[in-house]
Amino acid sequence: MKVFLSILFLSISLSSNSQSIFGKWNSTNDDTGKVDSVIEIYEKDSKAYAKIIEIKNPERQRAVCDKCSGKNKNIPILGLEILTGLEKDNNEWSGGKILDPRNGKVYKCYIELVKPNKLKIRGYIGFSLLGKTKYWQRAE
């Protein structure tokens, strides 16, 4: 009976993790289609945030956000918080911002778990129709 309960608890905890936006996600480069970084989405004060926790290209390990402005200007991209202040609204998280370290621009955004291991990220200016959608795959 103990073994059964242990397996049941483990499967429930694994299932709930795969049904959450929280965790590690692979971000791909638009030009190459290859994973260029790993992003960790975490919860703080009932809001979602994310930071870059791994950069795949060894030559970019010490890169700084030279195109960013304000507090993010010239700080390391590794460890940079790129999603801030998203709040849960039914099936999506919205009301926050996303920073693109490639161009230093900050956009409004929302994210939605479209499959257990696939996350939709929509960054936009003004209306959500004027923006860009990316998909991240859950990292192993």
Phi and psi in degrees as GROMACS dihedral restraints (atoms count N, CA, C in turn):
[ dihedral_restraints ]
;  ai    aj    ak    al  type     phi  dphi    fc
    3     4     5     6     1   -62.4    20    10
    4     5     6     7     1   -40.4    20    10
    6     7     8     9     1   -63.3    20    10
    7     8     9    10     1   -45.0    20    10
    9    10    11    12     1   -59.7    20    10
   10    11    12    13     1   -45.7    20    10
   12    13    14    15     1   -64.7    20    10
   13    14    15    16     1   -38.2    20    10
   15    16    17    18     1   -63.7    20    10
   16    17    18    19     1   -44.8    20    10
   18    19    20    21     1   -64.6    20    10
   19    20    21    22     1   -42.4    20    10
   21    22    23    24     1   -61.4    20    10
   22    23    24    25     1   -46.1    20    10
   24    25    26    27     1   -62.4    20    10
   25    26    27    28     1   -43.7    20    10
   27    28    29    30     1   -63.1    20    10
   28    29    30    31     1   -44.0    20    10
   30    31    32    33     1   -67.4    20    10
   31    32    33    34     1   -35.9    20    10
   33    34    35    36     1   -67.0    20    10
   34    35    36    37     1   -43.4    20    10
   36    37    38    39     1   -67.5    20    10
   37    38    39    40     1   -38.8    20    10
   39    40    41    42     1   -67.3    20    10
   40    41    42    43     1   -40.1    20    10
   42    43    44    45     1   -65.6    20    10
   43    44    45    46     1   -42.0    20    10
   45    46    47    48     1   -67.8    20    10
   46    47    48    49     1   -33.5    20    10
   48    49    50    51     1   -66.2    20    10
   49    50    51    52     1   -39.2    20    10
   51    52    53    54     1   -75.6    20    10
   52    53    54    55     1   -11.2    20    10
   54    55    56    57     1   -98.8    20    10
   55    56    57    58     1    12.5    20    10
   57    58    59    60     1  -118.5    20    10
   58    59    60    61     1   152.8    20    10
   60    61    62    63     1   -75.8    20    10
   61    62    63    64     1   -17.5    20    10
   63    64    65    66     1   -76.9    20    10
   64    65    66    67     1   141.8    20    10
   66    67    68    69     1   133.1    20    10
   67    68    69    70     1  -162.0    20    10
   69    70    71    72     1  -102.2    20    10
   70    71    72    73     1   138.2    20    10
   72    73    74    75     1  -133.0    20    10
   73    74    75    76     1   142.6    20    10
   75    76    77    78     1   -88.3    20    10
   76    77    78    79     1   130.1    20    10
   78    79    80    81     1  -108.1    20    10
   79    80    81    82     1   132.0    20    10
   81    82    83    84     1  -104.6    20    10
   82    83    84    85     1   152.2    20    10
   84    85    86    87     1   -77.8    20    10
   85    86    87    88     1   129.9    20    10
   87    88    89    90     1   -60.6    20    10
   88    89    90    91     1   -35.9    20    10
   90    91    92    93     1   -76.4    20    10
   91    92    93    94     1   -41.5    20    10
   93    94    95    96     1   -98.1    20    10
   94    95    96    97     1   -23.7    20    10
   96    97    98    99     1    76.3    20    10
   97    98    99   100     1     4.5    20    10
   99   100   101   102     1   -97.4    20    10
  100   101   102   103     1   152.5    20    10
  102   103   104   105     1   -64.0    20    10
  103   104   105   106     1   124.3    20    10
  105   106   107   108     1  -111.8    20    10
  106   107   108   109     1   -16.3    20    10
  108   109   110   111     1  -157.3    20    10
  109   110   111   112     1   162.2    20    10
  111   112   113   114     1  -116.3    20    10
  112   113   114   115     1   130.9    20    10
  114   115   116   117     1  -112.8    20    10
  115   116   117   118     1   136.3    20    10
  117   118   119   120     1  -109.5    20    10
  118   119   120   121     1   122.4    20    10
  120   121   122   123     1   -97.8    20    10
  121   122   123   124     1   130.5    20    10
  123   124   125   126     1  -138.0    20    10
  124   125   126   127     1   165.5    20    10
  126   127   128   129     1  -107.4    20    10
  127   128   129   130     1   135.4    20    10
  129   130   131   132     1  -144.0    20    10
  130   131   132   133     1   123.4    20    10
  132   133   134   135     1    54.8    20    10
  133   134   135   136     1    43.6    20    10
  135   136   137   138     1    63.6    20    10
  136   137   138   139     1    18.5    20    10
  138   139   140   141     1  -123.7    20    10
  139   140   141   142     1   158.2    20    10
  141   142   143   144     1   -97.4    20    10
  142   143   144   145     1   138.4    20    10
  144   145   146   147     1  -135.7    20    10
  145   146   147   148     1   160.4    20    10
  147   148   149   150     1  -147.8    20    10
  148   149   150   151     1   148.6    20    10
  150   151   152   153     1  -137.9    20    10
  151   152   153   154     1   157.7    20    10
  153   154   155   156     1   -81.6    20    10
  154   155   156   157     1   120.9    20    10
  156   157   158   159     1  -110.6    20    10
  157   158   159   160     1   -11.0    20    10
  159   160   161   162     1  -153.2    20    10
  160   161   162   163     1   135.5    20    10
  162   163   164   165     1  -116.4    20    10
  163   164   165   166     1   123.1    20    10
  165   166   167   168     1   -73.0    20    10
  166   167   168   169     1   -36.3    20    10
  168   169   170   171     1   -77.4    20    10
  169   170   171   172     1   115.0    20    10
  171   172   173   174     1   -57.9    20    10
  172   173   174   175     1   -29.7    20    10
  174   175   176   177     1   -72.7    20    10
  175   176   177   178     1   -14.8    20    10
  177   178   179   180     1  -105.1    20    10
  178   179   180   181     1     4.7    20    10
  180   181   182   183     1   -56.1    20    10
  181   182   183   184     1   -35.5    20    10
  183   184   185   186     1  -107.9    20    10
  184   185   186   187     1    16.1    20    10
  186   187   188   189     1   -63.4    20    10
  187   188   189   190     1   147.4    20    10
  189   190   191   192     1  -115.5    20    10
  190   191   192   193     1   160.6    20    10
  192   193   194   195     1   -84.9    20    10
  193   194   195   196     1    76.3    20    10
  195   196   197   198     1   -73.0    20    10
  196   197   198   199     1   -18.3    20    10
  198   199   200   201     1   -93.8    20    10
  199   200   201   202     1    -4.3    20    10
  201   202   203   204     1   -75.8    20    10
  202   203   204   205     1   164.9    20    10
  204   205   206   207     1  -125.4    20    10
  205   206   207   208     1   173.8    20    10
  207   208   209   210     1    62.0    20    10
  208   209   210   211     1  -140.3    20    10
  210   211   212   213     1   -65.0    20    10
  211   212   213   214     1   -19.1    20    10
  213   214   215   216     1   -92.2    20    10
  214   215   216   217     1    -5.0    20    10
  216   217   218   219     1   -60.8    20    10
  217   218   219   220     1   124.1    20    10
  219   220   221   222     1    61.4    20    10
  220   221   222   223     1    22.0    20    10
  222   223   224   225     1   -93.8    20    10
  223   224   225   226     1   156.2    20    10
  225   226   227   228     1   -58.9    20    10
  226   227   228   229     1   138.7    20    10
  228   229   230   231     1   -69.8    20    10
  229   230   231   232     1   -36.6    20    10
  231   232   233   234     1   -66.5    20    10
  232   233   234   235     1   117.7    20    10
  234   235   236   237     1    96.7    20    10
  235   236   237   238     1    -6.1    20    10
  237   238   239   240     1   -67.9    20    10
  238   239   240   241     1   131.6    20    10
  240   241   242   243     1   -80.1    20    10
  241   242   243   244     1   117.3    20    10
  243   244   245   246     1  -108.8    20    10
  244   245   246   247     1   -20.8    20    10
  246   247   248   249     1  -115.9    20    10
  247   248   249   250     1   132.6    20    10
  249   250   251   252     1  -138.0    20    10
  250   251   252   253     1   136.1    20    10
  252   253   254   255     1    66.1    20    10
  253   254   255   256     1    32.7    20    10
  255   256   257   258     1   -81.6    20    10
  256   257   258   259     1   137.6    20    10
  258   259   260   261     1  -114.7    20    10
  259   260   261   262     1   144.7    20    10
  261   262   263   264     1   -69.5    20    10
  262   263   264   265     1   131.1    20    10
  264   265   266   267     1  -139.0    20    10
  265   266   267   268     1    93.9    20    10
  267   268   269   270     1    58.7    20    10
  268   269   270   271     1  -115.9    20    10
  270   271   272   273     1   -92.2    20    10
  271   272   273   274     1    -2.1    20    10
  273   274   275   276     1  -125.0    20    10
  274   275   276   277     1   164.8    20    10
  276   277   278   279     1  -114.4    20    10
  277   278   279   280     1   126.7    20    10
  279   280   281   282     1  -145.9    20    10
  280   281   282   283     1  -178.4    20    10
  282   283   284   285     1    85.6    20    10
  283   284   285   286     1     5.4    20    10
  285   286   287   288     1  -112.9    20    10
  286   287   288   289     1  -163.5    20    10
  288   289   290   291     1  -132.2    20    10
  289   290   291   292     1   155.3    20    10
  291   292   293   294     1  -128.6    20    10
  292   293   294   295     1   136.7    20    10
  294   295   296   297     1  -104.7    20    10
  295   296   297   298     1   129.3    20    10
  297   298   299   300     1   -99.4    20    10
  298   299   300   301     1   104.7    20    10
  300   301   302   303     1   -67.2    20    10
  301   302   303   304     1   -14.7    20    10
  303   304   305   306     1   -70.0    20    10
  304   305   306   307     1   -33.0    20    10
  306   307   308   309     1  -123.5    20    10
  307   308   309   310     1    -4.5    20    10
  309   310   311   312     1    77.4    20    10
  310   311   312   313     1     5.6    20    10
  312   313   314   315     1   -89.1    20    10
  313   314   315   316     1   149.9    20    10
  315   316   317   318     1  -113.3    20    10
  316   317   318   319     1   133.4    20    10
  318   319   320   321     1  -125.5    20    10
  319   320   321   322     1   154.9    20    10
  321   322   323   324     1   -68.0    20    10
  322   323   324   325     1   155.6    20    10
  324   325   326   327     1  -156.9    20    10
  325   326   327   328     1   164.6    20    10
  327   328   329   330     1  -141.9    20    10
  328   329   330   331     1   153.9    20    10
  330   331   332   333     1  -130.9    20    10
  331   332   333   334     1   151.2    20    10
  333   334   335   336     1  -148.3    20    10
  334   335   336   337     1   135.1    20    10
  336   337   338   339     1   -79.7    20    10
  337   338   339   340     1   110.7    20    10
  339   340   341   342     1   -93.7    20    10
  340   341   342   343     1   -24.1    20    10
  342   343   344   345     1  -145.8    20    10
  343   344   345   346     1   163.2    20    10
  345   346   347   348     1   -52.8    20    10
  346   347   348   349     1   -30.3    20    10
  348   349   350   351     1  -121.0    20    10
  349   350   351   352     1    22.4    20    10
  351   352   353   354     1  -136.1    20    10
  352   353   354   355     1   124.8    20    10
  354   355   356   357     1  -116.0    20    10
  355   356   357   358     1   131.9    20    10
  357   358   359   360     1   -97.8    20    10
  358   359   360   361     1   128.5    20    10
  360   361   362   363     1  -121.2    20    10
  361   362   363   364     1   124.0    20    10
  363   364   365   366     1  -120.0    20    10
  364   365   366   367     1   114.6    20    10
  366   367   368   369     1  -105.6    20    10
  367   368   369   370     1   140.3    20    10
  369   370   371   372     1  -155.6    20    10
  370   371   372   373     1   163.1    20    10
  372   373   374   375     1  -115.0    20    10
  373   374   375   376     1   126.2    20    10
  375   376   377   378     1    75.0    20    10
  376   377   378   379     1  -103.1    20    10
  378   379   380   381     1   -93.9    20    10
  379   380   381   382     1   149.0    20    10
  381   382   383   384     1   -66.9    20    10
  382   383   384   385     1   -14.4    20    10
  384   385   386   387     1   -69.9    20    10
  385   386   387   388     1   -25.7    20    10
  387   388   389   390     1  -100.9    20    10
  388   389   390   391     1    81.7    20    10
  390   391   392   393     1  -169.1    20    10
  391   392   393   394     1  -159.3    20    10
  393   394   395   396     1  -137.6    20    10
  394   395   396   397     1   139.4    20    10
  396   397   398   399     1  -111.6    20    10
  397   398   399   400     1   136.1    20    10
  399   400   401   402     1  -127.0    20    10
  400   401   402   403     1   158.0    20    10
  402   403   404   405     1  -123.6    20    10
  403   404   405   406     1   133.4    20    10
  405   406   407   408     1  -111.1    20    10
  406   407   408   409     1   143.4    20    10
  408   409   410   411     1  -102.1    20    10
  409   410   411   412     1   142.8    20    10
  411   412   413   414     1   -61.9    20    10
  412   413   414   415     1   134.2    20    10
  414   415   416   417     1   -80.0    20    10
  415   416   417   418     1   150.8    20    10
